[in-house]
């Protein structure tokens, strides 16, 4: 019974995380349709009216519509569940980075080596959500201009380092840490047996380092063994 309860807690946490990711994705789609694609199509409409009197402007209309189609194709990757399922962790993070740049939220980039060992789908879900939380804080609160993510795979572990150049905070300030959801991030890491550190300094940005050892046991595995 104790083993079943531990597994049930793990599965519940995974389900909740999947719902959170889905909700975040829907919010992103809404913003992008309104703030990006909607504006492009409005611009195309204006350009069409101008081109009626100046046919030389038709190329501008073509360019705007072409850009709109490109943005829609990128957005469709977020909507298509089959496409999302086929992505590995690095590819999913890259989609987020590309969206930040399209929406001009921040100048974002990602550096990664080749995946050495495939991660379990459930582990990837948790890690992706942890990164989403960090990204959201960076974009909404840090006033950062740049965000850099480094994903490094080796034979034993995956190490993800994300940092921004925002306003930062006093790393000894417990309230500030709570404000960026550190407790929630730590709990998710504990769930999968990952390690996380968040370092920050006022005026010098914030950095998060997440380390996951492939053979490290998750909270559920440990509970099961103890019981």
C-alpha positions in Angstrom: 0.0 0.0 0.0 2.9 2.4 0.8 4.5 1.6 -2.5 1.3 2.3 -4.3 0.8 5.6 -2.5 4.3 6.7 -3.4 3.7 5.9 -7.0 0.3 7.6 -6.9 1.9 10.8 -5.5 4.5 10.7 -8.3 1.8 10.2 -11.0 -0.3 13.0 -9.6 2.6 15.4 -9.7 3.3 14.4 -13.3 -0.3 15.0 -14.3 -0.4 18.4 -12.5 2.8 19.4 -14.3 1.4 18.4 -17.7 -1.7 20.5 -17.0 0.5 23.5 -16.1 2.6 23.1 -19.3 -0.6 22.8 -21.3 -2.0 26.0 -19.7 1.3 27.9 -20.2 1.3 26.8 -23.9 -2.3 28.0 -24.4 -1.4 31.4 -22.9 1.6 31.6 -25.2 -0.5 30.8 -28.2 -3.0 33.4 -27.3 -0.3 36.1 -26.9 1.4 35.1 -30.1 -1.8 35.2 -32.1 -2.7 38.6 -30.7 0.6 40.3 -30.4 2.5 38.8 -33.3 0.5 37.2 -36.0 -2.5 39.6 -35.5 -0.3 42.6 -35.9 1.4 41.2 -39.0 -2.0 40.5 -40.7 -3.2 44.0 -39.7 -0.1 45.4 -41.4 -0.7 43.3 -44.5 -4.2 44.8 -44.7 -2.9 48.3 -44.5 -0.2 47.5 -47.1 -2.9 46.1 -49.5 -4.8 49.4 -49.3 -1.7 51.3 -50.1 -0.7 49.0 -52.9 -4.1 49.7 -54.7 -2.7 53.1 -55.5 0.9 52.1 -55.7 1.4 48.6 -57.2 5.1 48.8 -56.5 4.2 48.2 -52.9 2.8 44.7 -53.6 6.1 43.1 -52.7 5.8 44.5 -49.2 2.4 42.8 -48.9 3.9 39.5 -50.1 6.8 39.7 -47.6 4.4 40.4 -44.7 2.1 37.6 -45.6 5.1 35.2 -46.1 6.3 36.2 -42.6 2.8 35.6 -41.2 2.8 32.1 -42.7 6.2 31.3 -41.2 5.0 32.5 -37.8 1.9 30.3 -38.1 4.0 27.2 -38.9 6.2 27.8 -35.9 3.1 28.3 -33.7 1.6 25.0 -35.1 4.5 23.1 -33.4 3.2 24.2 -30.1 -0.4 23.2 -30.9 0.3 19.8 -32.4 0.6 17.2 -29.5 2.2 14.6 -31.8 4.9 17.1 -32.7 5.6 17.9 -29.1 5.8 14.3 -28.1 8.4 13.6 -30.7 10.7 16.4 -29.3 13.5 15.7 -26.9 14.2 18.1 -24.0 16.7 20.3 -25.9 14.3 20.7 -28.9 11.4 21.6 -26.5 13.6 24.2 -24.8 14.7 25.5 -28.2 11.1 26.1 -29.2 10.6 28.2 -26.1 13.8 30.2 -26.9 12.6 30.8 -30.5 9.2 32.0 -29.2 10.9 34.5 -26.9 12.9 35.9 -29.8 9.9 36.0 -32.1 7.8 37.9 -29.5 10.8 40.1 -28.7 10.4 39.4 -25.1 14.1 39.1 -24.6 17.3 38.2 -26.6 17.5 34.5 -25.9 19.9 31.8 -27.0 20.6 28.1 -26.3 23.9 26.1 -26.5 23.7 22.3 -26.4 25.8 19.3 -27.2 24.3 16.1 -28.6 22.1 14.0 -26.3 24.1 11.1 -24.9 21.4 9.2 -23.2 17.7 9.6 -23.7 15.7 10.8 -20.7 12.5 9.3 -19.5 9.5 11.2 -20.7 8.3 12.0 -17.2 11.7 13.3 -16.2 11.8 15.5 -19.2 8.3 16.9 -18.4 9.4 17.9 -14.9 12.7 19.5 -16.0 11.0 21.4 -18.8 8.4 22.8 -16.3 11.2 23.9 -14.0 12.9 25.8 -16.8 9.6 27.3 -17.8 9.2 28.7 -14.3 12.7 30.2 -14.4 12.0 31.7 -17.9 8.7 33.2 -16.8 10.4 34.9 -13.8 13.1 36.2 -16.1 10.7 37.7 -18.6 8.2 39.1 -16.2 10.3 40.3 -13.3 14.0 40.4 -13.9 14.0 43.3 -16.4 16.7 41.3 -18.3 17.8 42.0 -21.9 19.5 38.6 -22.4 18.8 35.0 -21.5 21.3 32.2 -22.1 20.7 28.5 -21.7 23.4 25.9 -21.8 22.4 22.2 -22.0 25.3 19.7 -21.5 24.9 15.9 -21.7 27.6 13.5 -20.6 27.7 9.8 -19.8 26.5 10.3 -16.2 24.3 13.3 -16.1 22.7 16.3 -17.8 23.6 19.8 -16.5 21.4 22.7 -17.5 22.6 26.3 -16.8 20.3 29.2 -17.4 21.2 32.8 -16.6 19.9 36.3 -17.3 21.4 39.7 -17.0 18.5 41.2 -15.0 18.3 43.2 -11.8 19.0 40.1 -9.7 18.3 40.0 -5.9 20.0 39.5 -2.6 20.7 35.7 -2.6 20.3 35.7 1.2 16.8 37.2 1.0 14.3 34.3 1.6 11.3 36.4 0.4 13.1 37.1 -2.9 13.8 33.4 -3.4 10.1 32.6 -2.7 9.2 35.3 -5.2 10.9 33.4 -8.0 9.3 30.1 -6.9 12.5 28.5 -5.6 10.5 26.3 -3.2 8.4 25.0 -6.1 11.5 24.4 -8.2 13.2 22.6 -5.4 10.2 20.3 -4.8 10.1 19.4 -8.4 13.8 18.6 -8.4 13.3 16.4 -5.3 10.6 14.6 -7.1 13.0 13.3 -9.8 16.2 13.3 -7.7 17.7 16.3 -9.4 19.9 18.9 -7.8 19.4 22.7 -8.3 21.1 25.9 -7.2 20.0 29.4 -7.9 22.5 32.2 -7.5 21.8 35.9 -7.8 23.3 39.3 -6.9 21.6 42.6 -7.1 22.4 44.3 -10.4 24.1 41.2 -11.8 21.3 38.9 -12.8 20.2 35.4 -11.8 21.5 32.0 -12.7 20.1 28.5 -12.2 22.0 25.3 -12.5 20.1 22.0 -12.6 21.9 18.7 -12.5 20.2 15.3 -13.1 22.2 12.1 -12.8 20.7 9.4 -15.1 21.0 6.7 -12.4 19.9 8.8 -9.5 16.7 7.6 -7.9 13.6 9.8 -7.8 11.6 10.4 -4.7 9.2 7.7 -5.7 12.0 5.1 -6.1 13.5 6.0 -2.8 10.1 5.8 -1.1 9.6 2.4 -2.6 12.9 1.1 -1.5 12.5 2.3 2.1 9.1 0.7 2.3 
